[in-house]
Amino acid sequence: MTATAPPVTEDVTGTIGTGTGTGTGRRRVPLVLRNRAFGAVWLGQVLTQAAVRMFQVGTAWWIVAYAVHDARGLASGLFMAACTLPAVALAPVVASAIARFAHRSLLRTAAALAGAAAGALALWAYGDGPPLAAVYAAGLALAACQAFFDPCLTTSVPELVDDADIEAATGFELSTQSLAGLGGALLGALTVDRAGVAGLAAGCAAAYLGAALLVTGARFHTLAPGTGGDAPDAGDGDAPSAPGGRRTLRRILAELPYVRRILVCFTAANLFTTAVFVVIPLYTRSVLAGGGGTGALLEASLGTGALVGSFTGTRVPGRPTVAGAWCLGLMALALALPGLFGHRFAVAGCLAVAGWCAGAVSVRFVALFQRLVPAADKPGFFAVMQAVLGASLPVASLAFGFAGDLVSPRTLCLVQGAGLLPAACALALLKAPPTAPAAPETAGGGR
C-alpha cells in the first residue's frame, strides 16, 4: 500500500494535538508525537500490557522452574487459563461499563486497581515465597483489570484522533501488545531469576500506577451521540457516554455476519496460536535445557516480530481475508518448524516470523472493524470481540498444558502448525459483502 494519506485541513492541535502546523507536513510526524493525548494513553497501554505480560511470563517460568516439580505443564496451563478467563466472563459487564462511564475515568480506575493488586502481592511475597494460590489470584485480578482497559481504549480511539488518523492509531494501539510482549518477555523470566515473585510484582505495580497517571493527564473529546462525528470538546473529557439505544451483544454480531465469520475463524486459530505461551516455557526447559535468558530470547523474538507486523500490516496486499489466510498459513509453518529441530536461534527466528504474522493480521482486521462497526455499537462490539477471541484461550492453555506433561513440546509445536491450516482455509473462502467499505490506503509516514 503506497498511496499517500490525504492532507489534514483542520488544525487538530486544540485539546488532542500538540503541534502548530496542519496539513501534510504535520502528518509526517508520528501520531504519538503530534497528538499528546493519544500518545499519553498509548504509552499507558504499553505500560499496562507490558506489566500483565511480564507477570504472566515471569509467573509461568516461576511455576515451571521453581514452584512446581510434578505436572508443570498442567500447573502453568491452569495459570494461563486463569489469566484469560476475565476477558470472556466479564464481557457483558465490560460492554456496559464502557457505554455508561467516562472512558478516561474507566481507564484510570482499571490501571490503579491493577497497581494496587500487584503491590499487595509484592508486600506478601517480600522475604518469602508466596503460596501458589496467591499468585494465581493476583494474575486473575490483573487480567480482570486489563479486560476493562483494552476494549475501553480501543473504543476511545475516535475520541483521541481524527478519522483520517484511525488507521495510524490502530497500528500504534495494536503495536502495544507487541511492545508488551517484547518488554514483558525480556523482563519476566529474568526478573524472577534475580528478584523472585516479589520483584516481579513490584515492577508490575510501578508500571500500572504510572499508566494511571498518564491517563489522568490526557484529554478526550466527546463524540456526538449516535454518530461517528466529533462534537465540540466537552472540556475535561469525562462526560459519560449516553447509554440510550444500546443493543445486546448478540444482536450486534447478528447484524454483522461478515464480521462474525471473521471472528469465528480467528477464535478457532487462537486455539493453537495462543498455546505458544504455554509451550515456550516447556520447550525452553525440556528441549533447549535453557534458563530464564533462553526463555526471554524466545518470548522477545515473538514480541519483536509482532511489533514489526503491527506497523507493516497495512502494506500486506490483497483483501483482508486473503491476506489474513496467507499470514495464518505462514504462521502455521513457523510454529511447526521447532518441532523438527531444536536450535535456539533457529527457533527464535521461527517465533519472530510467527509474531510478524500475528501483528500484521491484527492491524488489518481491527482497522477494518473500526470502519465496519457503527459508532453506537463499538463499546459492545470491542468487548464481545475480546470475549469471542479470548474464549479459546482457557481451553488452549489447559489442553496444551495437560498435553505438555504427556508428550514432548516438539509434538505440541507440530500440533499447533497443523491446527492453524483449517482456519486459514476458512478465512480465505470468506467473501466480503458488497456494502463493506474498503480501508483507505496509508503510507508509512501516516503514523
C-alpha positions in Angstrom: 0.0 0.0 0.0 1.7 3.1 -1.2 -0.9 5.9 -1.5 -0.2 9.0 0.5 -2.7 9.9 3.2 -4.8 13.0 2.3 -3.6 16.2 3.9 -5.4 17.4 7.0 -7.0 20.8 6.6 -8.3 21.2 10.1 -6.0 22.1 12.9 -6.1 19.3 15.4 -3.9 20.8 18.0 -6.6 22.1 20.3 -7.2 19.6 23.1 -6.0 16.5 21.3 -2.9 17.7 19.3 0.4 19.3 20.2 1.9 20.8 17.0 1.4 24.2 15.5 1.1 23.2 11.8 -1.5 21.5 9.7 -1.6 19.5 6.5 0.8 17.0 5.0 3.8 18.4 6.8 2.4 17.7 10.2 1.2 14.3 9.2 4.7 13.2 8.5 5.3 13.4 12.3 4.4 10.2 14.1 0.9 10.3 15.6 2.1 9.7 19.2 4.3 12.8 18.9 1.8 15.2 17.3 -1.1 14.2 19.4 -0.2 14.3 23.1 -3.4 12.9 24.4 -3.3 9.8 22.2 0.5 9.5 22.9 -0.1 9.5 26.7 -2.9 7.0 26.6 -1.0 4.8 24.2 2.0 4.9 26.5 -0.3 4.0 29.4 -1.5 0.9 27.4 2.1 0.0 26.7 2.8 0.0 30.5 -0.3 -1.9 31.4 0.1 -4.6 28.8 3.8 -4.9 29.5 3.1 -5.3 33.2 0.5 -8.0 32.7 2.6 -9.8 30.1 5.7 -9.6 32.4 3.7 -11.0 35.2 2.3 -13.9 33.1 5.7 -14.8 31.5 7.5 -14.5 34.8 5.0 -16.5 36.7 4.8 -19.2 34.1 8.6 -19.5 34.3 8.5 -19.4 38.1 6.0 -22.3 38.1 8.0 -24.4 35.6 11.5 -23.7 37.1 10.9 -23.2 40.8 7.5 -23.7 42.3 6.2 -27.0 40.8 8.1 -30.2 40.3 5.4 -32.5 39.1 2.7 -31.7 36.4 4.5 -28.5 35.5 2.6 -28.3 32.2 -0.8 -28.5 33.9 0.1 -26.0 36.6 1.4 -23.4 34.1 -1.6 -24.1 31.8 -4.0 -23.6 34.6 -2.4 -20.3 35.5 -2.6 -19.1 31.9 -6.2 -20.2 31.7 -7.0 -18.2 34.9 -5.4 -15.1 33.2 -7.7 -15.4 30.2 -11.0 -16.1 31.9 -11.9 -12.5 32.9 -11.9 -11.3 29.2 -14.6 -13.9 28.5 -16.6 -14.0 31.7 -16.8 -10.2 32.1 -17.6 -9.3 28.5 -21.2 -8.1 29.2 -20.1 -6.1 32.3 -17.2 -4.6 30.3 -19.5 -3.5 27.5 -22.0 -2.0 29.9 -19.2 -0.1 31.8 -17.7 1.3 28.6 -21.0 2.5 27.4 -22.0 4.0 30.7 -18.9 5.6 32.2 -16.4 8.2 31.0 -13.7 6.4 29.2 -10.9 8.3 30.8 -12.2 7.5 34.3 -12.6 3.8 33.5 -9.1 3.5 32.1 -7.6 5.3 35.1 -9.6 3.2 37.6 -8.6 -0.1 35.9 -4.9 0.8 35.9 -5.0 2.0 39.5 -6.7 -1.2 40.8 -4.3 -3.4 39.0 -1.4 -1.5 40.5 -2.9 -2.0 44.0 -3.3 -5.7 43.4 0.3 -6.1 42.2 1.6 -4.0 45.1 -0.3 -6.2 47.6 1.3 -9.3 46.2 4.7 -7.7 46.3 4.3 -7.0 50.0 3.1 -10.5 50.7 5.9 -12.1 48.7 8.7 -9.9 50.2 11.1 -12.1 52.2 9.3 -15.4 51.5 7.9 -17.4 48.6 4.1 -16.7 48.3 1.6 -19.5 48.1 0.8 -20.7 44.6 -2.9 -19.8 45.1 -2.0 -16.1 45.9 0.0 -15.8 42.7 -2.9 -17.3 40.7 -5.3 -14.8 42.4 -3.1 -11.9 41.6 -2.9 -13.0 37.9 -6.7 -13.2 37.8 -7.0 -9.7 39.3 -4.6 -8.2 36.8 -6.3 -9.9 33.9 -9.7 -8.6 35.1 -8.4 -5.0 35.2 -6.9 -5.5 31.7 -10.2 -6.8 30.4 -11.7 -3.4 31.1 -8.6 -1.4 29.9 -8.0 -2.8 26.5 -11.5 -2.6 24.9 -12.1 0.7 26.5 -9.0 2.2 24.9 -10.0 0.7 21.5 -13.4 2.3 21.8 -11.8 5.6 22.8 -9.6 5.9 19.7 -12.2 8.1 17.8 -12.2 10.4 20.9 -8.5 10.9 20.7 -7.7 11.2 17.0 -9.3 12.4 13.8 -11.0 10.0 11.4 -8.0 10.3 9.0 -5.7 9.0 11.7 -7.7 6.0 12.7 -5.5 3.6 10.7 -2.4 5.0 12.2 -3.9 5.0 15.7 -4.9 1.4 15.2 -1.4 0.5 14.2 0.0 2.1 17.3 -2.6 0.6 19.6 -2.0 -2.9 18.2 1.7 -2.4 18.4 1.2 -2.1 22.2 0.7 -5.8 22.6 3.8 -6.4 20.6 5.8 -3.9 22.7 4.4 -5.5 25.8 5.3 -9.0 24.5 8.8 -7.8 23.8 9.4 -5.9 27.1 7.4 -8.2 29.3 9.0 -11.3 27.9 12.5 -9.9 28.3 11.9 -8.8 31.9 9.5 -11.5 33.2 11.7 -14.6 33.4 14.9 -12.6 34.1 13.2 -10.7 37.0 12.0 -14.0 38.5 15.5 -15.4 38.3 17.0 -12.4 40.0 14.4 -10.9 42.3 11.7 -13.6 42.7 8.0 -13.0 42.7 8.3 -10.0 45.0 10.4 -8.1 42.5 8.2 -9.2 39.6 5.0 -7.9 41.4 6.7 -4.6 42.5 7.7 -3.9 38.9 4.2 -4.5 37.7 2.7 -2.2 40.4 5.0 0.6 39.3 4.0 0.2 35.6 0.3 0.2 36.4 0.4 3.2 38.6 2.5 5.1 36.0 -0.2 4.3 33.4 -2.9 5.6 35.7 -1.0 8.9 36.0 -0.6 9.2 32.2 -4.3 8.6 31.5 -5.3 11.1 34.2 -3.3 13.8 32.3 -4.8 13.1 28.9 -7.8 14.9 27.5 -10.6 13.2 25.5 -13.0 14.9 23.2 -16.7 13.8 23.1 -18.4 12.2 20.1 -21.9 13.4 19.2 -24.4 10.7 20.4 -25.4 8.3 17.8 -22.8 9.5 15.3 -19.2 8.9 14.4 -18.6 12.7 14.1 -16.9 14.9 16.6 -18.9 17.0 18.9 -17.4 20.2 20.4 -14.9 19.4 23.1 -16.5 19.0 26.5 -13.5 20.3 28.3 -12.5 17.7 30.8 -13.4 14.8 28.6 -15.1 13.0 31.5 -18.8 13.1 30.4 -20.2 9.6 30.3 -21.4 8.1 27.1 -25.2 8.1 26.7 -26.4 4.6 27.4 -29.7 5.0 25.5 -30.2 2.9 22.4 -27.6 0.3 23.2 -28.2 -3.2 21.7 -27.4 -6.6 23.0 -24.1 -8.2 22.1 -25.9 -11.0 20.3 -27.8 -8.6 18.2 -24.7 -6.6 17.3 -23.0 -9.7 15.9 -26.2 -11.0 14.3 -26.3 -7.8 12.2 -22.7 -8.1 11.2 -22.4 -11.6 9.6 -19.2 -10.9 7.7 -17.5 -9.7 10.9 -19.0 -12.6 12.9 -17.5 -15.2 10.5 -14.1 -13.5 10.7 -14.2 -13.7 14.5 -15.1 -17.4 14.4 -12.1 -18.1 12.1 -9.8 -16.3 14.5 -11.3 -17.9 17.5 -10.5 -21.3 16.0 -7.0 -20.1 15.1 -6.4 -18.8 18.7 -6.9 -22.4 20.0 -3.4 -23.1 18.5 -1.7 -19.7 18.3 -2.1 -18.7 22.0 -0.8 -22.1 23.2 2.6 -20.8 22.3 2.7 -19.1 25.7 2.4 -22.4 27.4 4.7 -24.2 25.0 7.6 -21.8 25.2 8.5 -22.4 28.9 8.2 -26.1 28.5 10.2 -26.1 25.2 12.9 -23.9 26.9 13.3 -26.3 29.8 12.8 -29.7 28.2 14.2 -29.3 24.6 16.7 -26.4 24.9 17.7 -27.1 28.5 17.9 -23.4 29.0 17.2 -20.9 31.8 15.4 -17.6 32.1 17.7 -16.0 29.5 16.7 -18.5 26.8 13.1 -18.2 27.6 13.4 -14.4 27.4 15.1 -14.7 24.0 12.2 -16.8 22.6 9.5 -14.6 24.1 11.3 -11.5 22.9 11.6 -12.9 19.4 7.8 -13.4 19.3 7.2 -9.9 20.5 9.7 -8.3 18.1 8.0 -10.0 15.2 4.6 -8.9 16.3 5.8 -5.3 16.8 7.1 -5.2 13.2 4.0 -6.8 11.9 1.7 -4.3 13.6 3.5 -1.4 11.8 3.8 -3.2 8.4 0.4 -5.0 8.3 -1.2 -2.3 6.2 1.3 -2.9 3.5 0.3 -6.6 3.0 -1.5 -6.6 -0.4 -4.9 -8.1 -1.1 -8.3 -8.3 0.6 -8.1 -8.6 4.4 -9.4 -12.2 4.4 -7.0 -13.3 1.7 -4.0 -11.6 3.3 -5.1 -13.0 6.7 -5.3 -16.5 5.3 -1.8 -16.3 3.8 -0.5 -14.9 7.1 -2.1 -17.8 9.1 -0.6 -20.3 6.7 2.9 -18.8 7.1 2.4 -18.7 10.9 1.4 -22.4 10.8 4.8 -23.2 9.2 6.7 -21.1 11.6 5.1 -22.6 14.7 5.5 -26.2 13.4 9.2 -26.0 12.4 10.6 -26.0 16.0 9.0 -29.4 16.3 11.5 -30.7 13.7 14.7 -29.1 15.1 15.8 -27.6 18.4 18.5 -24.9 17.7 17.7 -21.9 19.9 18.4 -19.2 17.4 16.5 -21.0 14.6 13.6 -21.4 16.9 13.8 -17.7 17.8 13.7 -16.9 14.1 10.6 -19.0 13.6 8.9 -17.3 16.5 9.8 -13.9 15.1 8.0 -14.9 11.8 5.0 -16.2 13.7 4.8 -12.9 15.7 5.0 -10.8 12.5 2.1 -12.8 11.1 0.0 -12.2 14.2 0.8 -8.5 14.2 0.1 -8.0 10.5 -3.3 -9.8 10.7 -4.4 -7.9 13.8 -3.8 -4.4 12.4 -5.6 -5.2 9.2 -8.7 -6.6 10.8 -9.1 -4.2 13.8 -8.8 -1.3 11.4 -11.4 -3.0 9.2 -13.7 -3.4 12.2 -13.3 0.2 13.2 -14.9 1.2 9.9 -17.5 -1.6 9.6 -19.0 -1.4 13.0 -21.4 1.5 13.7 -20.1 4.0 16.3 -23.0 3.3 18.7 -22.2 -0.4 18.7 -18.4 -0.1 19.3 -18.4 -0.3 23.1 -20.3 -3.6 22.9 -18.6 -4.9 19.9 -15.0 -4.5 21.1 -15.9 -6.1 24.4 -17.6 -9.0 22.6 -14.6 -9.2 20.2 -12.3 -9.6 23.1 -14.6 -12.2 24.7 -15.1 -14.2 21.5 -11.4 -14.3 20.6 -10.5 -15.0 24.3 -13.0 -17.8 24.6 -10.4 -20.2 23.2 -7.6 -19.1 25.5 -8.6 -21.0 28.6 -9.2 -24.2 26.6 -5.9 -23.9 24.7 -4.0 -23.2 27.9 -5.4 -26.2 29.8 -5.3 -28.6 26.8 -1.7 -27.8 25.8 -0.6 -27.6 29.4 -2.1 -31.0 30.2 -0.6 -32.4 27.0 2.8 -31.0 27.9 3.0 -33.5 30.7 2.3 -36.4 28.4 4.1 -35.6 25.1 7.2 -33.7 24.0 7.0 -29.9 23.4 8.2 -30.8 19.9 5.0 -32.6 19.3 3.0 -29.7 20.6 4.7 -27.4 18.0 3.6 -29.7 15.2 0.0 -29.8 16.5 0.0 -26.0 16.6 1.0 -25.8 13.0 -1.4 -28.4 11.8 -4.3 -26.8 13.7 -3.9 -23.4 12.0 -4.4 -24.7 8.5 -8.2 -25.3 8.6 -8.7 -21.7 10.0 -6.5 -20.3 7.2 -8.6 -22.1 4.6 -11.9 -21.0 6.1 -10.7 -17.4 6.2 -9.6 -17.5 2.5 -13.1 -18.6 1.4 -14.9 -15.7 3.1 -16.4 -13.2 0.7 -16.8 -9.6 1.7 -20.3 -8.2 1.4 -20.8 -5.7 -1.5 -21.5 -2.9 1.1 -18.3 -3.3 3.0 -16.2 -0.2 2.8 -12.6 -0.5 1.6 -10.0 0.5 4.1 -8.1 3.5 2.9 -4.5 3.1 1.7 -2.0 4.5 4.1 1.6 5.4 3.8 4.2 4.5 6.4 4.6 8.1 7.3 0.9 8.3 8.3 1.8 7.2 11.8 
